[in-house]
């Protein structure tokens, strides 16, 4: 009788723990509609494709031996990304590597699900590994609200200037902290029938905390990290650039669904510098906040 009661108690506690865990993952509901709105996938340049939503940018890097997916949008984006990849003529199941530009729910929401569906390896900047593993609970800006995405344990930790090499494609991770402790951008060379392009997938250093930098106790070096990132990003050399959000690189002005393939529309150094300058002004204003 005692054995049966113990077994029953174990099952009750097990089911309760599952329910509690599920409740902890609380993705914010008041997000822009554009974050979930479908957007027609298209080829950016060479073997680099856009497979994200109307504003949350997700990128597919294709190779004959499998693909690399950068960012996954919100939790409800897994099916949309799969459909986009298949529309381009590729297999969703051929994703071998998963990357992110930052460990926030709007870029990590579907990461755990896609990892489970494809068996791909998740690689992340070392400084964002803990946030990824606890679903955002340790994030300095949003962690007080609990987990905002399903936790994902890293298969490999990455550091500044590490190269993710896969079947002839080399992607360089650039550590650009501030937005999160492990925010990063990526540089890669792609090639079509006419020429090669160096592409920057930028994680623009926008500010998410409402507190003065001096009050962010969970991230005491935040101001210095932002300063480092602005300096590093200002010195980058590339041909084309895109970002973590479509709105940050004016995707909708540069590309319309159905447009012909034209990498040159993403050659926009002035736009890049203008975006950085605007964010730097916000940073300088934040420095003066008391």
Secondary structure as the mmCIF struct_conf table of DSSP 4:
data_model
#
loop_
_struct_conf.conf_type_id
_struct_conf.id
_struct_conf.beg_label_comp_id
_struct_conf.beg_label_asym_id
_struct_conf.beg_label_seq_id
_struct_conf.end_label_comp_id
_struct_conf.end_label_asym_id
_struct_conf.end_label_seq_id
HELX_RH_AL_P HELX_RH_AL_P1 UNK A 2 UNK A 24
BEND BEND1 UNK A 29 UNK A 29
HELX_RH_3T_P HELX_RH_3T_P1 UNK A 33 UNK A 35
TURN_TY1_P TURN_TY1_P1 UNK A 36 UNK A 36
BEND BEND2 UNK A 37 UNK A 37
STRN STRN1 UNK A 38 UNK A 38
STRN STRN2 UNK A 42 UNK A 45
TURN_TY1_P TURN_TY1_P2 UNK A 46 UNK A 47
STRN STRN3 UNK A 48 UNK A 50
BEND BEND3 UNK A 52 UNK A 52
STRN STRN4 UNK A 53 UNK A 53
BEND BEND4 UNK A 54 UNK A 55
STRN STRN5 UNK A 56 UNK A 56
STRN STRN6 UNK A 59 UNK A 61
TURN_TY1_P TURN_TY1_P3 UNK A 64 UNK A 65
STRN STRN7 UNK A 67 UNK A 70
BEND BEND5 UNK A 74 UNK A 74
HELX_RH_3T_P HELX_RH_3T_P2 UNK A 75 UNK A 77
HELX_RH_AL_P HELX_RH_AL_P2 UNK A 78 UNK A 87
TURN_TY1_P TURN_TY1_P4 UNK A 88 UNK A 89
HELX_RH_3T_P HELX_RH_3T_P3 UNK A 92 UNK A 94
STRN STRN8 UNK A 95 UNK A 99
BEND BEND6 UNK A 101 UNK A 102
BEND BEND7 UNK A 104 UNK A 104
HELX_RH_AL_P HELX_RH_AL_P3 UNK A 105 UNK A 108
TURN_TY1_P TURN_TY1_P5 UNK A 109 UNK A 110
HELX_RH_AL_P HELX_RH_AL_P4 UNK A 111 UNK A 118
HELX_LH_PP_P HELX_LH_PP_P1 UNK A 120 UNK A 120
STRN STRN9 UNK A 121 UNK A 125
HELX_RH_3T_P HELX_RH_3T_P4 UNK A 126 UNK A 128
HELX_RH_AL_P HELX_RH_AL_P5 UNK A 129 UNK A 133
TURN_TY1_P TURN_TY1_P6 UNK A 134 UNK A 138
TURN_TY1_P TURN_TY1_P7 UNK A 140 UNK A 142
HELX_RH_3T_P HELX_RH_3T_P5 UNK A 143 UNK A 145
BEND BEND8 UNK A 149 UNK A 149
BEND BEND9 UNK A 155 UNK A 155
STRN STRN10 UNK A 156 UNK A 158
TURN_TY1_P TURN_TY1_P8 UNK A 160 UNK A 161
STRN STRN11 UNK A 163 UNK A 166
TURN_TY1_P TURN_TY1_P9 UNK A 167 UNK A 168
STRN STRN12 UNK A 169 UNK A 175
BEND BEND10 UNK A 178 UNK A 180
TURN_TY1_P TURN_TY1_P10 UNK A 181 UNK A 182
STRN STRN13 UNK A 184 UNK A 191
BEND BEND11 UNK A 193 UNK A 194
STRN STRN14 UNK A 196 UNK A 202
BEND BEND12 UNK A 211 UNK A 211
HELX_RH_3T_P HELX_RH_3T_P6 UNK A 213 UNK A 215
HELX_RH_3T_P HELX_RH_3T_P7 UNK A 217 UNK A 219
TURN_TY1_P TURN_TY1_P11 UNK A 220 UNK A 221
HELX_RH_AL_P HELX_RH_AL_P6 UNK A 222 UNK A 234
TURN_TY1_P TURN_TY1_P12 UNK A 235 UNK A 235
BEND BEND13 UNK A 239 UNK A 239
STRN STRN15 UNK A 240 UNK A 243
BEND BEND14 UNK A 244 UNK A 244
STRN STRN16 UNK A 245 UNK A 245
HELX_RH_3T_P HELX_RH_3T_P8 UNK A 246 UNK A 249
TURN_TY1_P TURN_TY1_P13 UNK A 250 UNK A 250
HELX_RH_AL_P HELX_RH_AL_P7 UNK A 251 UNK A 254
TURN_TY1_P TURN_TY1_P14 UNK A 257 UNK A 258
HELX_LH_PP_P HELX_LH_PP_P2 UNK A 259 UNK A 261
HELX_RH_3T_P HELX_RH_3T_P9 UNK A 263 UNK A 266
HELX_RH_AL_P HELX_RH_AL_P8 UNK A 269 UNK A 287
TURN_TY1_P TURN_TY1_P15 UNK A 288 UNK A 288
#
